[in-house]
Amino acid sequence: MAQQELKRDLSNRHVQLIAIGGTIGTGLFLGSGKAIQMAGPSIIFAYLIMGMALFFVMRALGELLLSNAGYQSLTDIAEDYLGPWASFVTGWTYWFCWIMTAMADVIAVGVYVQYWFHIPQWIPAVICLLILLGLNLLTVKLFGELEFWFALIKVITILALIAIGVILLMAGFKTDSGAVTIQNLWEHGGLFPNGISGFLLSFQMVVFAYVGVELVGVSAAETSNPQKNIPSAINKIPLRILFFYVGALIVLLCINPWTELNAAESPFVKTFSLIGIPIAAGIINFVVLTSAASACNSGMFSTSRILYNLSNSDQGPAGFAKLNKNHVPRNALFVSTLVISAGALLSKLIPEQAFGIVTTISALCFIWVWSIILICHLKYKKTRPQLQAKSTFKAPFTPFVNYAVLTLFAVVLVIMLVSEETRPSLLLTPLWFILLFILYGNRRKKEKKEEV
């Protein structure tokens, strides 16, 4: 029996760094360039607003996870509070979310490699996938170690950026783009140079920047001490947002006027190249490359565990529940990796548009998942007051904050419908949900026939 169970091999340091890795990814290192072009310096407020909203989502998720030791995934929570349909749709949608996110990450790997080698984007994407597949087939502890070191590299990079930025500010350093000064935040058209519309349009990429923040919940089944480790990881999210997103972006925009940043390249690479240290830009490009690989690694981990849980709850093919001798869901991992490889195909077919398409679809699907968490928490508060009364990790300001964050998500969807760039992906995404409801309906009919 032990052979067919996931192992609780993730320690506290693994969980903490998985949580950091989930909040620092391709959306910040590559996507922020595009977001800055849309919003200018007001992008700082967009990251702050969405970051705080997702902290409340995570507090709701944390309270739900710890209210029942039997919960091993988001699908367990959805089924308990909303019914089997919610478990089926949310489980498969969460898998699809991470498939899209991992696709964006392998596309980003191809983009970053272009810095050194002018080869087709899909080649490094495929190589990256094969390496990560081999590593993920070993043990969950190895996944934890990989994420630990990947996340540590990200943290050190942003710490270095902020430290160097502060030194340059104090020294009044001059780059090819002009003086390094805090006035760069408002001297090039003000804080909102593209108006409120530019600020609002940036939210799609900001949402994508935060995908994976809930990964600490997915790893709960393989966490050695969830009662201690999960609250600790969640409570540090606001500090990480303020430091790694808001702090890093303020420094970036003080060094570079926002008008100097290119939507197609990483603003982090651009910033270090401006400092005048020839090797610095290459080092930072390597760092953002490892960041994309890290995010893809997280995608492969989460998609395989989601398929494993769906199979265990009879919502997916039975073969996905099989574990190898290292307690890794091998079949689920192979299938997820195969689907993620479509990102490499997109890199070959539409290299310019591929990243934007998959990030939009990913953001849309994650909004569904985060909304389900908030709705389940509202149901928990209403129907199980005895559980909430003895909770040691109560989500603050409920139910008001739940409704406020759900309203924010609705506003983001309207913005994405208005935007010409995101509208096609927004209109196509409902086809995924229609397909899931049809599959669920057919599944229910089959079950009823078997009962008869």
C-alpha positions in Angstrom: 0.0 0.0 0.0 2.9 2.3 0.8 4.0 1.9 -2.8 0.9 3.6 -4.0 1.0 6.7 -1.8 2.9 9.9 -2.3 5.7 10.4 0.1 5.9 13.3 2.6 9.5 14.1 1.7 9.2 17.9 1.4 10.8 19.6 4.5 10.1 23.1 5.8 12.9 24.6 3.7 11.5 23.0 0.6 8.0 24.3 1.2 9.3 27.8 1.9 11.4 27.9 -1.3 8.6 26.3 -3.3 6.4 29.2 -2.1 9.0 31.7 -3.1 9.5 30.0 -6.5 5.7 30.2 -6.9 5.7 33.9 -6.5 8.8 34.7 -8.6 8.7 33.4 -12.1 8.6 34.1 -15.8 5.8 36.6 -15.3 8.2 38.9 -13.4 11.4 38.2 -15.3 10.1 38.4 -18.8 6.4 39.4 -18.6 7.1 42.5 -16.6 8.7 44.1 -19.6 5.4 44.0 -21.5 3.4 45.1 -18.5 5.7 48.1 -18.0 5.2 49.1 -21.6 1.5 49.1 -21.0 1.3 50.8 -17.7 4.6 52.7 -17.2 5.5 53.2 -13.5 1.9 52.5 -12.4 2.6 48.9 -12.9 3.9 48.9 -9.3 0.4 49.6 -8.1 -1.0 46.8 -10.3 1.4 44.2 -8.8 0.7 45.5 -5.3 -3.1 45.3 -5.8 -3.1 41.8 -7.3 -0.5 40.5 -4.8 -2.6 41.6 -1.8 -5.7 40.0 -3.4 -3.9 36.7 -3.9 -2.6 36.8 -0.3 -6.2 36.7 0.8 -6.9 33.8 -1.6 -4.0 31.9 0.0 -5.2 32.6 3.5 -8.5 31.1 2.5 -6.8 28.1 1.0 -4.6 27.7 4.0 -7.6 27.7 6.4 -9.4 25.2 4.2 -6.4 22.8 3.9 -5.8 22.8 7.6 -9.5 22.3 8.5 -9.4 18.7 7.3 -6.3 16.5 7.4 -7.8 14.4 4.6 -7.5 17.1 2.0 -4.7 16.4 -0.4 -5.5 18.8 -3.2 -7.8 21.6 -4.4 -10.1 19.1 -5.9 -10.9 17.5 -2.5 -11.9 20.9 -1.2 -14.1 21.7 -4.3 -15.9 18.4 -4.1 -16.5 18.7 -0.4 -18.1 22.2 -0.6 -19.5 22.5 -4.2 -20.0 18.9 -5.3 -18.4 16.4 -7.8 -18.9 18.7 -10.8 -16.7 21.4 -9.2 -14.0 18.8 -8.3 -14.0 17.5 -11.9 -14.0 20.9 -13.6 -11.6 22.5 -11.2 -9.2 19.6 -11.1 -8.9 19.4 -14.9 -8.8 23.2 -15.2 -6.0 23.4 -12.7 -4.1 20.8 -14.7 -4.8 22.9 -17.9 -3.6 26.0 -16.0 -0.3 24.5 -15.3 0.0 23.1 -18.8 -0.4 26.6 -20.2 2.0 28.1 -17.7 4.6 25.4 -18.3 4.2 26.1 -22.1 4.9 29.8 -21.5 8.0 28.8 -19.5 9.4 26.5 -22.2 8.7 29.3 -24.7 10.6 31.7 -22.4 13.6 29.3 -22.3 13.8 29.5 -26.1 13.6 33.3 -25.9 16.4 33.5 -23.3 18.7 31.2 -25.2 18.5 33.6 -28.2 20.7 35.9 -26.1 23.7 33.6 -26.8 22.7 31.4 -29.7 20.6 32.3 -32.7 18.9 28.9 -33.0 15.2 28.1 -33.4 13.3 28.7 -30.1 11.8 25.2 -30.0 15.2 23.4 -29.8 16.2 24.6 -26.3 12.6 24.2 -25.2 12.6 20.5 -26.1 16.0 20.0 -24.4 14.8 21.7 -21.2 11.7 19.5 -21.1 13.7 16.2 -21.5 16.1 17.2 -18.8 13.3 18.1 -16.3 11.4 15.0 -17.2 14.4 12.8 -16.3 14.9 14.6 -13.0 11.2 14.5 -12.0 11.0 10.8 -12.5 13.4 10.3 -9.6 12.0 11.5 -6.2 9.9 14.3 -4.8 12.8 15.1 -2.5 14.9 15.8 -5.7 12.1 18.1 -6.9 12.2 19.9 -3.6 16.0 20.2 -3.9 15.8 21.5 -7.5 13.2 24.1 -6.5 15.2 25.1 -3.4 18.3 25.9 -5.5 16.4 27.4 -8.4 14.5 29.7 -6.0 17.7 30.6 -4.1 19.2 31.8 -7.4 16.1 34.0 -8.0 16.3 35.5 -4.5 20.0 36.2 -4.7 19.5 37.9 -8.1 16.8 40.2 -6.9 18.7 41.0 -3.7 21.7 41.9 -5.9 19.5 44.1 -8.2 18.1 46.0 -5.2 21.5 46.4 -3.5 23.1 47.6 -6.7 20.2 49.9 -7.4 20.4 51.5 -4.0 24.1 52.1 -4.4 23.6 53.6 -7.9 20.9 55.9 -6.5 23.1 57.1 -3.7 26.0 57.6 -6.0 24.0 59.4 -8.7 25.3 57.0 -11.3 24.8 57.8 -15.0 23.9 55.2 -17.6 23.4 55.5 -21.4 19.8 56.2 -20.6 20.6 59.0 -18.2 21.0 59.5 -14.4 19.8 56.8 -11.9 17.3 58.7 -9.9 13.9 58.2 -8.2 12.6 60.9 -10.4 12.6 58.5 -13.3 9.4 57.1 -11.8 7.4 60.3 -12.7 9.5 62.4 -15.1 8.6 60.5 -18.2 4.8 61.2 -18.5 4.0 60.8 -14.8 3.1 57.7 -12.8 0.2 56.9 -15.2 1.8 57.8 -18.6 -0.7 55.7 -20.6 -3.6 56.8 -18.5 -5.9 54.5 -16.5 -6.5 52.4 -19.6 -2.8 51.4 -19.8 -2.8 50.6 -16.1 -5.9 48.4 -16.4 -4.7 46.6 -19.5 -1.5 45.5 -17.7 -3.5 43.4 -15.2 -3.5 40.3 -17.5 0.3 40.0 -17.4 0.3 40.9 -13.7 -2.2 38.0 -13.1 0.1 35.7 -15.0 3.1 36.9 -12.9 1.5 35.4 -9.8 0.4 32.1 -11.1 1.8 29.3 -9.0 1.3 31.2 -5.7 -1.0 28.4 -4.7 1.5 25.7 -5.4 2.2 25.4 -1.7 -1.3 24.0 -1.4 -0.7 21.4 -4.1 2.4 20.2 -2.3 0.5 19.7 1.0 0.2 16.0 0.4 4.0 15.7 0.3 4.8 18.1 3.1 6.2 16.5 6.3 4.4 18.9 8.7 1.6 20.8 7.0 0.2 22.3 10.2 3.4 24.2 10.7 4.9 24.6 7.2 1.8 25.8 5.2 0.9 28.8 7.6 4.5 29.8 7.7 4.9 29.9 3.9 1.5 31.7 3.4 2.1 34.4 6.0 5.4 35.4 4.3 3.7 36.1 0.9 3.0 39.8 1.6 6.7 40.4 2.5 7.8 38.6 -0.6 5.4 40.6 -2.8 6.6 43.9 -1.3 10.2 43.0 -1.7 10.5 40.8 -4.8 7.9 42.6 -7.0 7.3 46.1 -5.7 10.9 46.7 -4.5 12.5 45.1 -7.6 10.3 47.1 -10.0 10.9 50.4 -8.2 14.7 49.8 -8.5 14.3 48.8 -12.2 12.4 51.9 -13.0 14.8 54.2 -11.1 17.7 52.8 -13.1 15.8 52.7 -16.5 13.2 55.2 -17.6 10.2 53.0 -18.4 10.4 54.3 -22.0 13.7 52.6 -22.5 12.5 49.1 -21.7 11.5 46.7 -24.5 8.4 44.5 -24.1 10.2 41.6 -25.9 13.2 41.3 -23.5 13.7 40.9 -19.8 14.0 44.3 -18.0 16.4 42.6 -15.6 18.8 41.7 -18.4 18.5 45.2 -19.8 19.2 46.8 -16.4 22.4 44.9 -15.7 23.7 45.6 -19.2 23.2 49.3 -18.6 25.3 49.2 -15.4 28.4 48.7 -17.6 29.7 45.4 -16.4 30.0 43.3 -19.6 29.5 39.9 -18.0 26.6 41.0 -15.8 23.9 40.9 -18.5 25.0 37.4 -19.5 24.9 36.2 -15.9 21.4 37.7 -15.4 20.2 36.1 -18.6 21.4 32.8 -17.2 19.5 33.5 -14.0 16.2 34.3 -15.8 16.8 31.1 -17.9 17.0 29.0 -14.7 13.9 30.9 -13.5 11.9 29.8 -16.5 13.3 26.2 -16.1 12.2 26.3 -12.4 8.7 27.4 -13.3 8.5 24.7 -15.9 9.7 22.2 -13.3 6.9 23.4 -11.0 4.5 22.9 -13.8 5.6 19.3 -14.5 5.4 18.5 -10.8 1.9 20.0 -10.2 0.3 18.7 -13.4 1.5 15.1 -12.7 0.2 15.4 -9.1 -3.1 16.8 -10.3 -3.6 13.9 -12.7 -2.6 11.5 -9.9 -5.3 13.0 -7.6 -7.9 13.0 -10.4 -7.3 9.3 -11.1 -7.4 8.4 -7.4 -10.8 10.1 -7.1 -12.1 8.3 -10.3 -12.1 11.5 -12.3 -9.3 10.5 -14.6 -7.9 7.3 -16.3 -6.8 4.7 -13.7 -3.3 4.6 -15.2 -2.5 8.0 -13.8 -2.6 6.7 -10.2 0.3 4.3 -10.7 3.5 5.3 -9.0 7.0 4.1 -9.8 9.4 2.7 -7.2 10.3 6.3 -6.2 6.7 7.1 -5.4 6.4 9.4 -8.4 3.3 9.3 -10.7 5.2 8.2 -13.8 2.3 7.9 -16.3 0.8 11.2 -15.2 4.2 12.9 -15.6 4.8 11.4 -19.1 1.4 12.6 -20.4 1.7 16.1 -18.9 5.2 16.5 -20.4 3.9 15.4 -23.8 1.1 18.0 -23.7 3.5 20.7 -22.4 5.7 20.0 -25.4 3.0 21.7 -27.5 4.6 24.9 -26.2 7.7 24.0 -28.2 5.5 23.5 -31.3 4.0 27.0 -30.8 7.5 28.4 -30.5 8.2 27.0 -34.0 4.9 28.0 -35.6 4.2 31.4 -34.0 7.3 32.5 -32.1 6.2 36.1 -31.8 2.7 35.5 -30.5 3.2 32.2 -28.6 4.1 33.7 -25.2 1.1 36.2 -25.2 -1.5 33.5 -26.2 -0.5 31.0 -23.5 -0.1 33.5 -20.7 -3.6 34.9 -21.4 -5.2 31.4 -21.3 -3.2 30.6 -18.2 -4.3 33.7 -16.4 -8.0 33.1 -17.3 -7.9 29.5 -16.0 -6.1 30.5 -12.8 -8.8 33.1 -12.1 -11.3 30.2 -12.2 -9.2 28.2 -9.7 -8.7 31.1 -7.3 -12.4 32.0 -7.5 -13.3 28.4 -6.6 -11.0 28.6 -3.5 -12.8 31.8 -2.4 -16.3 30.4 -3.0 -15.4 27.2 -1.1 -14.2 29.3 1.8 -17.5 31.3 1.8 -19.4 27.9 1.9 -17.1 26.7 4.7 -17.7 29.8 6.8 -21.5 29.5 6.3 -22.0 25.7 6.7 -19.3 24.7 9.1 -19.0 27.4 11.8 -17.8 24.8 14.3 -14.7 24.1 12.2 -14.0 27.8 11.7 -14.4 28.4 15.4 -11.6 26.1 16.3 -9.4 27.1 13.3 -5.9 28.1 14.3 -5.3 29.8 10.9 -8.4 31.9 10.3 -8.5 33.9 7.0 -8.9 37.7 7.9 -11.7 40.0 6.9 -14.0 37.3 5.7 -16.5 37.2 4.0 -16.1 40.8 2.8 -12.6 40.3 1.4 -13.8 37.2 -0.5 -16.4 39.3 -2.3 -14.0 42.1 -2.9 -11.4 39.8 -4.5 -14.0 38.0 -6.6 -15.2 41.5 -7.9 -11.5 42.3 -8.8 -11.3 39.1 -10.8 -14.5 40.0 -12.6 -13.1 43.4 -13.5 -9.9 41.8 -14.9 -12.1 39.5 -17.1 -13.9 42.6 -18.4 -10.5 44.3 -19.1 -9.3 41.2 -21.0 -12.6 41.2 -23.1 -12.1 44.9 -24.0 -8.4 44.5 -25.0 -7.9 43.5 -28.6 -4.8 41.5 -27.7 -6.4 39.3 -25.1 -10.0 39.1 -26.4 -9.4 36.1 -28.8 -7.9 34.0 -26.1 -10.7 35.0 -23.7 -13.4 34.0 -26.2 -11.7 30.7 -26.9 -11.2 29.6 -23.3 -14.9 28.9 -22.6 -14.6 26.1 -25.1 -12.4 24.3 -22.5 -15.1 24.6 -19.9 -17.9 23.5 -22.3 -15.8 20.4 -23.1 -15.4 19.6 -19.4 -19.1 20.0 -18.6 -19.9 17.7 -21.5 -17.4 15.1 -20.3 -18.7 15.4 -16.8 -22.3 15.0 -18.0 -21.4 11.8 -20.0 -19.6 10.5 -17.0 -22.6 11.0 -14.7 -24.9 9.2 -17.3 -22.5 6.3 -17.4 -22.4 6.0 -13.6 -26.3 6.1 -13.4 -26.5 3.3 -16.0 -24.1 1.2 -14.0 -26.1 1.8 -10.8 -29.2 0.5 -12.6 
